[in-house]
Amino acid sequence: MEEAAAMAALRDGLRQKSTIVLRLRAGHRVPGKDHSPHQVEYRVLLFHDGREIIRYSLYQDPDGRHGFPGRGKGASFALTLSERFAVDADTEHAAEVHIRYEGTLELKGKAPVRFKGSLIFDGSGRIRPGRPVIDGIDGRATFGTGCVTLGLW
Protein backbone atom coordinates (compact mmCIF):
# COMPACT_ATOMS: atom_id res chain seq x y z
CA MET A 1 0.00 0.00 0.00
CA GLU A 2 2.83 2.42 0.83
CA GLU A 3 4.44 1.79 -2.57
CA ALA A 4 1.19 2.70 -4.32
CA ALA A 5 0.97 5.92 -2.30
CA ALA A 6 4.57 6.76 -3.17
CA MET A 7 3.94 6.17 -6.88
CA ALA A 8 0.81 8.36 -6.76
CA ALA A 9 2.82 11.10 -5.05
CA LEU A 10 5.45 10.94 -7.80
CA ARG A 11 2.73 11.48 -10.41
CA ASP A 12 1.60 14.56 -8.47
CA GLY A 13 4.90 16.43 -8.94
CA LEU A 14 7.04 14.87 -6.21
CA ARG A 15 10.56 13.81 -7.02
CA GLN A 16 12.57 10.84 -5.85
CA LYS A 17 16.31 10.76 -5.24
CA SER A 18 18.36 7.68 -4.42
CA THR A 19 22.07 8.12 -3.80
CA ILE A 20 25.03 6.97 -1.71
CA VAL A 21 25.51 9.28 1.29
CA LEU A 22 28.02 7.39 3.44
CA ARG A 23 30.73 4.89 2.52
CA LEU A 24 33.00 3.03 4.95
CA ARG A 25 36.21 1.68 3.42
CA ALA A 26 39.07 -0.33 4.92
CA GLY A 27 42.24 -1.35 3.10
CA HIS A 28 43.64 -0.36 -0.25
CA ARG A 29 41.51 -0.14 -3.35
CA VAL A 30 41.46 -3.30 -5.45
CA PRO A 31 43.27 -2.53 -8.76
CA GLY A 32 40.82 -2.24 -11.63
CA LYS A 33 37.83 -2.30 -9.30
CA ASP A 34 35.55 0.41 -7.92
CA HIS A 35 35.91 -0.67 -4.30
CA SER A 36 38.29 -1.64 -1.52
CA PRO A 37 38.56 -5.18 -0.20
CA HIS A 38 36.33 -4.09 2.72
CA GLN A 39 33.60 -1.60 1.93
CA VAL A 40 30.01 -0.87 2.89
CA GLU A 41 27.72 1.85 1.49
CA TYR A 42 24.66 3.55 2.94
CA ARG A 43 22.08 5.15 0.66
CA VAL A 44 19.17 7.52 1.12
CA LEU A 45 15.88 7.27 -0.73
CA LEU A 46 14.40 10.77 -0.57
CA PHE A 47 10.93 11.89 -1.70
CA HIS A 48 10.69 15.68 -1.93
CA ASP A 49 8.72 18.37 -3.76
CA GLY A 50 11.29 21.16 -3.97
CA ARG A 51 10.35 22.56 -0.53
CA GLU A 52 9.17 19.73 1.73
CA ILE A 53 10.65 16.33 2.53
CA ILE A 54 7.76 13.95 2.15
CA ARG A 55 9.62 10.82 3.18
CA TYR A 56 13.14 9.46 3.44
CA SER A 57 14.76 6.13 4.17
CA LEU A 58 18.40 5.37 5.03
CA TYR A 59 19.60 1.84 4.36
CA GLN A 60 22.69 -0.28 3.83
CA ASP A 61 23.07 -1.02 0.13
CA PRO A 62 23.56 -4.80 -0.25
CA ASP A 63 25.26 -4.26 -3.63
CA GLY A 64 27.74 -1.82 -2.06
CA ARG A 65 29.05 -4.26 0.53
CA HIS A 66 32.33 -6.14 0.04
CA GLY A 67 34.41 -7.95 2.63
CA PHE A 68 33.66 -7.33 6.32
CA PRO A 69 33.23 -11.04 7.08
CA GLY A 70 32.91 -10.49 10.84
CA ARG A 71 34.90 -9.60 13.93
CA GLY A 72 38.51 -10.76 13.99
CA LYS A 73 38.62 -11.61 10.28
CA GLY A 74 40.41 -8.77 8.55
CA ALA A 75 38.04 -5.85 9.05
CA SER A 76 34.92 -4.93 10.99
CA PHE A 77 32.71 -1.91 11.52
CA ALA A 78 29.95 -0.61 13.75
CA LEU A 79 27.67 2.26 12.73
CA THR A 80 24.70 4.02 14.29
CA LEU A 81 22.50 6.40 12.28
CA SER A 82 19.88 8.57 13.98
CA GLU A 83 17.69 11.53 13.14
CA ARG A 84 18.70 14.50 15.27
CA PHE A 85 15.90 16.85 14.25
CA ALA A 86 13.75 18.00 11.34
CA VAL A 87 13.02 21.60 10.34
CA ASP A 88 9.83 22.48 8.46
CA ALA A 89 9.96 24.65 5.36
CA ASP A 90 9.30 28.36 5.75
CA THR A 91 9.07 31.26 3.30
CA GLU A 92 12.86 31.46 2.89
CA HIS A 93 14.15 27.90 3.36
CA ALA A 94 13.30 24.37 2.29
CA ALA A 95 12.61 21.73 4.94
CA GLU A 96 15.63 19.90 6.36
CA VAL A 97 16.34 16.62 8.13
CA HIS A 98 19.57 16.41 10.14
CA ILE A 99 21.07 12.93 10.53
CA ARG A 100 23.87 12.00 12.90
CA TYR A 101 26.16 9.02 12.44
CA GLU A 102 28.69 7.51 14.80
CA GLY A 103 30.81 4.42 14.48
CA THR A 104 34.04 2.46 14.54
CA LEU A 105 36.09 0.93 11.76
CA GLU A 106 38.80 -1.68 12.38
CA LEU A 107 41.36 -3.20 10.06
CA LYS A 108 43.51 -6.08 11.29
CA GLY A 109 46.93 -4.83 12.37
CA LYS A 110 45.85 -1.17 12.75
CA ALA A 111 44.39 0.82 15.60
CA PRO A 112 40.59 1.24 15.43
CA VAL A 113 39.21 4.48 14.04
CA ARG A 114 36.21 6.11 15.70
CA PHE A 115 34.21 8.67 13.81
CA LYS A 116 31.09 10.80 14.06
CA GLY A 117 29.47 13.32 11.79
CA SER A 118 26.26 14.55 10.22
CA LEU A 119 24.27 14.63 7.00
CA ILE A 120 21.61 17.15 6.04
CA PHE A 121 18.85 16.39 3.52
CA ASP A 122 16.62 19.20 2.32
CA GLY A 123 13.30 19.53 0.51
CA SER A 124 14.99 20.62 -2.72
CA GLY A 125 16.84 17.28 -2.89
CA ARG A 126 20.25 18.55 -1.80
CA ILE A 127 22.39 16.40 0.47
CA ARG A 128 25.14 18.04 2.48
CA PRO A 129 27.62 16.02 4.55
CA GLY A 130 29.22 17.77 7.49
CA ARG A 131 32.93 17.41 8.17
CA PRO A 132 33.34 14.30 10.36
CA VAL A 133 35.33 14.09 13.57
CA ILE A 134 37.82 11.22 13.32
CA ASP A 135 39.65 9.72 16.29
CA GLY A 136 42.47 7.53 15.07
CA ILE A 137 45.81 8.37 13.52
CA ASP A 138 45.19 6.38 10.33
CA GLY A 139 41.61 7.52 9.76
CA ARG A 140 40.71 9.45 6.61
CA ALA A 141 37.70 11.13 5.09
CA THR A 142 36.95 12.26 1.54
CA PHE A 143 33.95 14.17 0.24
CA GLY A 144 32.11 13.73 -3.03
CA THR A 145 28.88 15.31 -4.18
CA GLY A 146 26.55 14.60 -1.26
CA CYS A 147 28.66 11.65 -0.04
CA VAL A 148 31.37 11.18 2.58
CA THR A 149 33.82 8.25 2.56
CA LEU A 150 35.41 7.28 5.87
CA GLY A 151 38.11 4.73 6.34
CA LEU A 152 41.61 3.38 6.59
CA TRP A 153 43.56 3.25 3.35
Secondary structure, DSSP 8 states (H G I E B T S, - for coil): -HHHHHHHHHHTT-EEEEEEEEEEEES---TTSSS-SEEEEEEEEEEE-SS-EEEEEEEEEEEEEE---STTSSEEEEEEEEEEEEE---SSS--EEEEEEEEEEEETTS--EEEEEEEEEETTS-EEE---EEESTTEEEEEETTEEEEEE-
